[in-house]
Amino acid sequence: MSNKNEMDYSPDSIAASYSQRDKWLKSAPLPVVDPIYNASTYFLPSTAVGEAIIAEKQPGYVYSRIRNPTIDVCAEVIAQLEGAQGGTLLTSSGMAAISLVFLTFLKSGDHLVCQYPVDTHTIKLIEDLMMGNKVEVTWVDNNKMDAFEKAIRANTKMVFVESPCNPSITLQDLESLGKLAQRHPQLITMVDGTFASTYVQQPLKYGVHISMHSCTKYMGGHSDITAGCVSFTNKELYKKAQWYSTFLGPSLSPFDASLLHRSLKTLPVRMERHSINAMKIAKFLEQHSKVKVVHYPGLESHPQHNIAKSQMKMFGGMISFEVDGGKEAGIKLVESVQLISLAVSLGGTGSLIEHPASLTNTESLMDEEARKKCGVADGLVRLSVGLEDADDLIKDLTQALEKL
Ligand SMILES: *Cc1c(COP(=O)(O)O)cnc(C)c1O
């Protein structure tokens, strides 16, 4: 309803549908921060205009599951950061982004080549839903690109990798993946780059087709939203996924899109501090007598340190390390920290620690053999290094390690 109320509407009508749209249209305040449009639907000046917007013959909005201005602004920021010519879609979680891509591009009888391991829930999505839908899958359990290439068949539709990979912090060589994509033009290549964030690494610039992130992690960065994004190298892929997004309905809420947009403003400074802190802590852990091995791409001892240097702007905030004394010691450590919090997830301002064998890669999700294949030793601990003073974090880890 217009705010002029010339028809002298009843309080019921005013309560139900009053808005200040006329005032806004005439003298819109121009805020420096984009407003949150939490509307689910939009006034249409006429059916003809509505029809033209739906047919994409005219810009505008009709219904927020399809498009929303707050989401569009945030998606545009990510598209620019990713170098995504095709555009970016935002989703209500990282898993929603992966599901959207799989359901859009993989049909019964298609073949998927997937790195092993990837995120535990991605493994479950593929094993339960995609394989249940008769999508064929080949798991490739090492990081050599020729193993991926050997797995490609006539019906291979997609190659999916995660880099850095959870929880072993191994990397996938993105340049080789881009070259593989060039040699097999029928393939769609996709990278889950959640552990790095788009500031640290941009897969699309190597010729990869699709880049996704769980924005619940670094992109959101404050442990206060669940969100995902998926960016496409060309309009054709984007359009197809957007079409399915309209039906599957994984849209992000405008409020969460606004928080995500706000977070992106500090992504570069946050990633820089995460990386500086993580490097100090990785070096501290590497020389500690109770630590067997440290996995961090910034360490020269990381087997793929050279790949990290070539494709990552900095080395990020994710470390995993193995303590002496197996499961008991791993659990003792994560329960002994004080400044650091025992919690799953990652990428927030506060440091988080977890024990993969009992939480993210636990028995209810995978058996012993699968856990081994994922590089989850009993004493493995995963640390998401936050923005605290690195010396304080080292102090905390020192006292916790002393308890082992
Ligand atoms: C967290 C995570 C996901 C899933 O994202 P959600 O936002 O939790 O749905 C996927 N991949 C990786 C690497 C993750 O860390």
The ligand as an SDF file (V2000), in Angstrom:
LIG
                    3D

 15 15  0  0  0  0  0  0  0  0999 V2000
   32.0200  -26.6530    6.4200 C   0  0  0  0  0  0  0  0  0  0  0  0
   32.4210  -27.1790    5.1080 C   0  0  0  0  0  0  0  0  0  0  0  0
   31.4660  -27.5490    4.1520 C   0  0  0  0  0  0  0  0  0  0  0  0
   29.9910  -27.4890    4.4330 C   0  0  0  0  0  0  0  0  0  0  0  0
   29.5720  -26.1740    4.6280 O   0  0  0  0  0  0  0  0  0  0  0  0
   28.3040  -25.7850    5.5560 P   0  0  0  0  0  0  0  0  0  0  0  0
   28.2530  -24.3070    5.4800 O   0  0  0  0  0  0  0  0  0  0  0  0
   28.5890  -26.3120    6.9170 O   0  0  0  0  0  0  0  0  0  0  0  0
   27.1310  -26.4600    4.9390 O   0  0  0  0  0  0  0  0  0  0  0  0
   31.9090  -27.9850    2.9220 C   0  0  0  0  0  0  0  0  0  0  0  0
   33.2260  -28.0690    2.6420 N   0  0  0  0  0  0  0  0  0  0  0  0
   34.1640  -27.7330    3.5380 C   0  0  0  0  0  0  0  0  0  0  0  0
   35.5980  -27.8500    3.1680 C   0  0  0  0  0  0  0  0  0  0  0  0
   33.8050  -27.2830    4.8010 C   0  0  0  0  0  0  0  0  0  0  0  0
   34.7500  -26.9510    5.6990 O   0  0  0  0  0  0  0  0  0  0  0  0
  1  2  1  0
  2  3  1  0
  2 14  2  0
  3  4  1  0
  3 10  2  0
  4  5  1  0
  5  6  1  0
  6  7  2  0
  6  8  1  0
  6  9  1  0
 10 11  1  0
 11 12  2  0
 12 13  1  0
 12 14  1  0
 14 15  1  0
M  END
$$$$
